[in-house]
Amino acid sequence: MSLRRNVVGRERWTAPVAALAFLAIGIGMPLVRLPFVVWSAGELVSVYDSENGQPGLSVTGATQYGVSSKLYVASVTVSKQDVGLNQVLPAYLHPDQAVMPQVVSSPIGLPIPQVSVGQSTAEAQRAAEAAALRAVDLPVERAPRIVSVMTSGPSYGLLLPDDVIEMVGSTTVTTVAEFNQAMASYSVADTVQLTVTRGGQRLDSQIDVVAEATYNQQQLPSLGVVLTDSFLLGDVNVAGAPTDIGAGLVLAIGVYDLLTPGSLLGNLSVAGAGIVDANGVVSGVAGTSQRMEAARAGGVDVYILPRSSCPSVDLTATSGMIVVAVSSLSDAIHAISTLASGGSATFVPSCPA
């Protein structure tokens, strides 16, 4: 009898104790902070229309034509830092959200920047512009561009970030490798004459810089600058470009549309995200699922997807939005043109089944 009373007593307490335990967990979950952020669908940022007081995309130095205003960059929204366990668990299970370590995060509410190794956001943007200009047969030249100037180096006060070096002495250079090769013919304390383009204009006079010893290799001459391979766009200047590196593909489409007669998009609304290099080769960008959800929720007709991102997306949740998988800028232009002229979605490239 005594044993039965003990069992019954424990049974009576089991439910209340379990309820209190779950209540404690529910109250404590928000207090458990984790070093993660949650990515979710962001906004559709118009390429041509003014946003937050910033002017839309425009081109000078070449004939600009009329365009459709329905071209968008699909963005990603980032949660606040140190999210609670109650936010992480639902986001982990949600198909259109992602839980990421803080180390790959970006400022709260801003699009996710994904920069290729050794490449800056500005250079990714310039490469996209170069791809668009090449697509309309406008001249584009390769050239080494200054990323930074050492304050203690010989070029400080003479050269500036964003300067383009066209010649070292009498040697024309079009890449960082060619610049380094030309510098190899000089010695420490030699005066190096540089032909420089600044702000799109070649300076009237050469700049003389006295080479100093390289910090880690005393026998090699150095100008104290960091260079990156870049491009000169001739007389063309692109203004109002979106700065998120994930906007490169859409930026190239927009510049191409501005520089060609008629409206490439027609009556279509088009969104996308991806990186495009100066040769028009397209590669993926982080947050693909979240970007596609932003486009779907915004009622976009066509989403331009880098083909390399196909394995990471669920095409069953696009709700009638046509998803075009592209490997190049020319693929994207041709597909949009086909759809804008009334062509069937079966005539444009898509992700493998």
C-alpha positions as CSV (number, residue, x, y, z in Angstrom):
1,M,0.0,0.0,0.0
2,S,2.8,2.4,0.9
3,L,4.6,1.6,-2.4
4,R,1.4,2.3,-4.3
5,R,1.0,5.7,-2.6
6,N,4.6,6.7,-3.4
7,V,4.1,5.8,-7.1
8,V,0.8,7.7,-7.3
9,G,2.4,10.7,-5.6
10,R,5.2,10.8,-8.1
11,E,2.7,10.6,-10.9
12,R,0.8,13.5,-9.5
13,W,4.0,15.6,-9.5
14,T,5.3,14.6,-13.0
15,A,3.0,16.8,-15.0
16,P,3.5,20.0,-13.0
17,V,7.2,19.5,-12.8
18,A,7.4,18.9,-16.6
19,A,5.2,22.0,-17.2
20,L,7.5,24.1,-15.0
21,A,10.5,22.8,-16.8
22,F,9.1,23.6,-20.2
23,L,8.1,27.1,-18.9
24,A,11.6,27.6,-17.6
25,I,13.1,26.6,-21.0
26,G,10.7,28.9,-22.8
27,I,11.6,31.8,-20.6
28,G,15.3,31.0,-20.7
29,M,15.6,30.5,-24.5
30,P,15.6,34.2,-25.4
31,L,18.3,34.7,-22.7
32,V,20.6,32.2,-24.2
33,R,22.7,34.3,-26.7
34,L,24.5,32.6,-29.5
35,P,27.3,33.9,-31.8
36,F,25.1,33.6,-34.9
37,V,23.0,35.8,-37.1
38,V,19.9,34.9,-39.1
39,W,19.7,35.7,-42.8
40,S,16.2,36.2,-44.3
41,A,14.6,37.6,-47.4
42,G,15.4,41.3,-47.8
43,E,14.1,44.0,-50.1
44,L,14.0,44.5,-53.8
45,V,16.3,47.4,-54.6
46,S,15.4,49.2,-57.8
47,V,18.4,49.7,-60.1
48,Y,17.0,52.7,-62.1
49,D,14.9,54.5,-59.5
50,S,16.2,56.7,-56.7
51,E,16.5,54.9,-53.4
52,N,16.9,56.6,-50.0
53,G,17.9,59.9,-51.7
54,Q,20.5,58.2,-53.9
55,P,20.2,58.6,-57.7
56,G,19.4,55.6,-59.9
57,L,21.8,54.1,-62.4
58,S,23.0,56.3,-65.2
59,V,25.7,56.4,-67.8
60,T,27.6,59.3,-69.3
61,G,30.1,59.4,-72.1
62,A,28.0,57.2,-74.4
63,T,24.5,57.4,-75.8
64,Q,21.9,56.5,-73.1
65,Y,18.6,55.0,-74.1
66,G,15.3,54.7,-72.3
67,V,14.8,51.7,-70.0
68,S,12.2,49.9,-68.0
69,S,12.2,50.8,-64.3
70,K,11.5,47.2,-63.2
71,L,15.0,45.9,-62.7
72,Y,15.8,44.9,-59.1
73,V,18.6,43.6,-56.9
74,A,17.3,41.0,-54.5
75,S,18.9,41.5,-51.1
76,V,19.3,39.7,-47.8
77,T,18.4,41.0,-44.4
78,V,20.7,40.3,-41.5
79,S,19.4,40.0,-37.9
80,K,21.0,41.7,-34.9
81,Q,24.1,40.2,-33.5
82,D,24.0,37.5,-30.8
83,V,20.5,36.1,-31.5
84,G,18.7,34.1,-28.9
85,L,18.2,30.3,-29.0
86,N,14.4,31.0,-29.6
87,Q,15.4,32.7,-32.9
88,V,18.1,30.3,-34.0
89,L,16.0,27.1,-33.8
90,P,13.0,28.3,-36.0
91,A,15.4,29.9,-38.5
92,Y,17.4,26.7,-38.8
93,L,14.2,24.8,-39.7
94,H,12.8,27.5,-42.0
95,P,13.5,26.8,-45.7
96,D,13.9,30.5,-46.5
97,Q,16.2,31.5,-43.7
98,A,19.8,30.6,-42.8
99,V,21.8,30.6,-39.6
100,M,25.3,31.9,-40.1
101,P,28.3,32.6,-37.8
102,Q,28.8,36.2,-37.0
103,V,32.2,36.1,-38.8
104,V,30.4,36.0,-42.2
105,S,27.9,38.6,-41.3
106,S,27.6,42.2,-42.5
107,P,26.1,45.4,-41.0
108,I,22.5,44.9,-39.8
109,G,19.9,45.4,-42.5
110,L,22.4,45.7,-45.3
111,P,22.9,43.2,-48.2
112,I,25.4,40.5,-47.8
113,P,28.7,41.5,-49.5
114,Q,30.6,38.5,-50.9
115,V,34.0,39.5,-52.2
116,S,36.2,37.2,-54.1
117,V,39.7,36.6,-52.7
118,G,41.9,39.5,-53.5
119,Q,39.0,41.6,-55.0
120,S,37.4,44.7,-53.5
121,T,33.7,45.6,-53.8
122,A,34.6,48.5,-56.1
123,E,36.6,46.3,-58.4
124,A,33.8,43.8,-58.6
125,Q,31.5,46.6,-59.6
126,R,34.0,47.9,-62.2
127,A,34.3,44.4,-63.6
128,A,30.6,44.2,-64.1
129,E,30.6,47.6,-65.9
130,A,33.4,46.4,-68.1
131,A,31.5,43.3,-69.0
132,A,28.5,45.4,-70.1
133,L,30.6,47.7,-72.2
134,R,32.2,44.8,-73.9
135,A,28.8,43.4,-74.6
136,V,28.0,46.6,-76.6
137,D,31.4,46.7,-78.3
138,L,32.7,49.7,-76.4
139,P,36.4,49.8,-75.6
140,V,37.7,48.5,-72.3
141,E,41.3,48.4,-71.3
142,R,43.0,46.5,-68.5
143,A,45.2,48.4,-66.1
144,P,46.6,48.2,-62.6
145,R,44.8,50.4,-60.1
146,I,46.1,51.6,-56.7
147,V,44.1,50.2,-53.8
148,S,46.2,51.9,-51.0
149,V,49.3,54.0,-50.5
150,M,51.6,53.5,-47.5
151,T,51.8,56.6,-45.4
152,S,55.5,55.9,-44.8
153,G,56.2,55.0,-48.4
154,P,57.8,57.0,-51.2
155,S,54.5,57.4,-53.1
156,Y,52.6,59.1,-50.2
157,G,51.5,62.5,-51.3
158,L,52.2,61.7,-54.9
159,L,49.8,58.9,-55.7
160,L,46.3,58.3,-54.5
161,P,44.0,55.3,-54.1
162,D,42.1,54.7,-57.3
163,D,44.9,56.1,-59.5
164,V,45.6,53.9,-62.5
165,I,49.2,53.3,-63.6
166,E,49.4,53.1,-67.4
167,M,53.2,53.3,-67.9
168,V,56.3,52.6,-65.8
169,G,58.9,54.7,-67.5
170,S,58.4,53.9,-71.2
171,T,56.8,50.5,-70.6
172,T,53.1,50.2,-70.9
173,V,51.6,48.0,-68.2
174,T,48.1,46.5,-68.2
175,T,48.3,44.2,-65.2
176,V,49.8,44.0,-61.8
177,A,52.2,41.3,-63.1
178,E,53.4,43.6,-65.9
179,F,53.9,46.4,-63.4
180,N,56.0,44.2,-61.2
181,Q,58.0,43.0,-64.2
182,A,58.7,46.6,-65.2
183,M,59.7,47.5,-61.6
184,A,62.2,44.7,-61.6
185,S,64.4,46.6,-64.0
186,Y,64.9,49.4,-61.4
187,S,67.1,49.4,-58.3
188,V,66.6,50.9,-54.8
189,A,66.9,54.8,-54.9
190,D,66.2,54.9,-58.7
191,T,63.6,57.5,-59.8
192,V,60.6,55.8,-61.4
193,Q,58.6,57.9,-63.8
194,L,54.9,56.9,-63.8
195,T,52.1,57.8,-66.3
196,V,49.0,58.0,-64.2
197,T,45.2,58.3,-64.9
198,R,43.3,60.0,-62.1
199,G,39.5,60.4,-62.1
200,G,39.3,59.2,-65.6
201,Q,41.8,61.7,-67.0
202,R,45.4,61.1,-67.7
203,L,47.6,63.5,-65.8
204,D,49.5,66.0,-68.0
205,S,52.9,65.2,-66.3
206,Q,54.5,62.0,-65.2
207,I,54.9,61.4,-61.5
208,D,58.4,60.8,-60.3
209,V,58.8,58.4,-57.3
210,V,62.1,57.4,-55.8
211,A,62.0,53.6,-55.2
212,E,62.7,52.4,-51.7
213,A,63.7,49.0,-50.4
214,T,60.9,46.4,-50.0
215,Y,60.1,45.9,-46.4
216,N,60.8,42.1,-46.4
217,Q,63.3,42.0,-49.3
218,Q,65.8,44.8,-49.0
219,Q,67.3,44.3,-52.5
220,L,63.9,44.8,-54.3
221,P,62.6,48.3,-55.2
222,S,59.2,49.3,-53.9
223,L,56.9,52.3,-54.5
224,G,54.9,51.6,-51.3
225,V,51.5,51.0,-53.0
226,V,49.1,48.1,-53.2
227,L,47.7,47.4,-56.7
228,T,44.9,45.3,-58.1
229,D,44.1,44.4,-61.7
230,S,41.4,46.7,-62.9
231,F,39.9,48.3,-66.1
232,L,39.7,51.7,-67.8
233,L,36.2,52.3,-69.3
234,G,37.3,55.0,-71.8
235,D,35.0,58.0,-71.8
236,V,32.2,56.1,-70.1
237,N,31.3,56.8,-66.5
238,V,28.7,54.8,-64.6
239,A,26.9,56.6,-61.7
240,G,24.4,55.4,-59.2
241,A,25.4,51.8,-59.3
242,P,24.4,49.5,-56.5
243,T,27.4,48.8,-54.2
244,D,26.5,45.3,-53.0
245,I,28.9,43.0,-54.8
246,G,26.0,40.6,-55.2
247,A,24.5,43.2,-57.6
248,G,27.2,42.8,-60.2
249,L,25.1,40.7,-62.6
250,V,22.0,43.0,-62.4
251,L,24.3,46.0,-62.7
252,A,25.8,44.6,-65.9
253,I,22.2,44.0,-67.3
254,G,21.2,47.5,-66.4
255,V,24.2,49.2,-68.0
256,Y,23.7,47.1,-71.1
257,D,20.0,48.1,-71.2
258,L,21.0,51.8,-70.9
259,L,23.4,51.5,-73.8
260,T,21.2,49.7,-76.3
261,P,18.1,51.0,-78.1
262,G,14.7,50.0,-76.8
263,S,13.9,48.4,-73.4
264,L,15.5,45.0,-72.9
265,L,13.0,44.1,-70.2
266,G,9.9,45.2,-72.0
267,N,7.0,44.9,-69.6
268,L,8.8,42.3,-67.4
269,S,9.9,42.8,-63.9
270,V,13.3,41.2,-63.4
271,A,15.4,40.6,-60.3
272,G,18.6,38.7,-59.6
273,A,21.9,38.6,-57.8
274,G,25.3,37.3,-58.8
275,I,28.9,38.2,-59.6
276,V,30.1,38.8,-63.2
277,D,33.7,39.3,-64.2
278,A,34.9,41.5,-67.0
279,N,34.6,38.7,-69.5
280,G,31.0,38.2,-68.7
281,V,31.4,35.0,-66.7
282,V,28.7,34.7,-64.0
283,S,29.3,33.1,-60.5
284,G,27.1,32.7,-57.5
285,V,26.6,34.8,-54.4
286,A,25.7,34.0,-50.8
287,G,22.1,34.0,-49.6
288,T,20.5,32.7,-52.8
289,S,17.4,31.2,-51.2
290,Q,16.7,34.4,-49.3
291,R,17.2,36.5,-52.3
292,M,14.9,34.4,-54.4
293,E,12.2,34.6,-51.6
294,A,12.5,38.4,-51.7
295,A,11.9,38.3,-55.4
296,R,9.0,35.9,-55.1
297,A,7.3,37.9,-52.3
298,G,7.8,41.0,-54.4
299,G,5.8,39.5,-57.4
300,V,8.8,39.6,-59.8
301,D,8.2,37.9,-63.2
302,V,11.8,36.7,-63.8
303,Y,14.7,35.8,-61.5
304,I,18.2,35.6,-63.0
305,L,20.1,32.9,-61.1
306,P,23.8,32.0,-61.5
307,R,23.8,28.4,-62.8
308,S,26.4,27.5,-60.1
309,S,23.7,28.3,-57.5
310,C,21.2,25.8,-58.9
311,P,22.0,23.0,-56.3
312,S,21.2,25.4,-53.4
313,V,17.7,26.4,-54.4
314,D,14.2,24.9,-54.2
315,L,12.5,25.6,-57.5
316,T,9.1,24.2,-56.3
317,A,8.5,27.3,-54.2
318,T,8.8,30.0,-56.9
319,S,5.0,30.5,-57.3
320,G,5.0,31.1,-61.0
321,M,8.2,33.2,-61.1
322,I,10.4,32.2,-64.0
323,V,13.9,31.3,-62.9
324,V,16.6,31.6,-65.5
325,A,19.9,29.9,-64.8
326,V,22.8,31.6,-66.5
327,S,26.5,31.1,-66.8
328,S,27.3,34.3,-68.6
329,L,26.0,37.9,-69.1
330,S,25.2,37.0,-72.7
331,D,23.0,34.1,-71.4
332,A,21.1,36.5,-69.2
333,I,20.6,39.1,-72.0
334,H,19.4,36.6,-74.5
335,A,17.0,35.0,-72.0
336,I,15.5,38.3,-70.9
337,S,15.1,39.4,-74.6
338,T,13.4,36.1,-75.4
339,L,10.9,36.3,-72.5
340,A,10.3,40.1,-73.1
341,S,9.3,39.4,-76.7
342,G,6.8,36.8,-75.7
343,G,8.9,33.6,-75.9
344,S,8.1,30.6,-73.8
345,A,10.1,29.8,-70.6
346,T,11.0,26.5,-72.2
347,F,13.2,28.5,-74.6
348,V,15.5,29.9,-71.9
349,P,18.1,28.0,-69.8
350,S,16.9,26.6,-66.4
351,C,18.4,24.6,-63.6
352,P,18.8,20.9,-64.3
353,A,15.8,18.8,-63.2
